[in-house]
């Protein structure tokens, strides 16, 4: 799964220094400078291995909490929580429940609606902006429009 990001702004980007770097978190945070009336967008591309330790999950949640202070935040990636039922925001496993709690604590919405791999929704797009739209073709990837 891959995403193509299209944002209506000047595409000047820089690595986001305000976030605490944690080597074990497989994540790339980027700040995209927006137009004056729209503000900046923080984008994260993330991969969470299926067997990731809770300690590494918590390090990611700390990064997420810091980034969620931005005006616009978009998270894209493979989060590997196949037990989450997105229709009612429930999960069986504790790590998935903690992930849902972090999403709620940071006022994020999951905007991918179709399964992305083998009938399961593993590749997500999360945002704090209601006008973010994602179109997904599970065979070709997806793209994001703001």
ZICOR-V780610 format. One record per run of one state. SS is the DSSP state (H for helix, E for strand, - for the rest). FROM is the first residue (numbers start at 1). TO is the last residue. If there is no record, write none. Layout:
ss:from:to
SS:FROM:TO
SS:FROM:TO
//
This chain:
ss:from:to
-:1:2
E:3:6
-:7:11
E:12:15
-:16:25
E:26:33
-:34:40
E:41:47
-:48:53
H:54:67
-:68:71
E:72:78
-:79:84
E:85:85
-:86:89
E:90:90
-:91:93
H:94:105
-:106:108
E:109:110
-:111:116
E:117:117
-:118:119
E:120:120
-:121:122
E:123:127
-:128:132
E:133:137
-:138:140
E:141:145
-:146:146
//
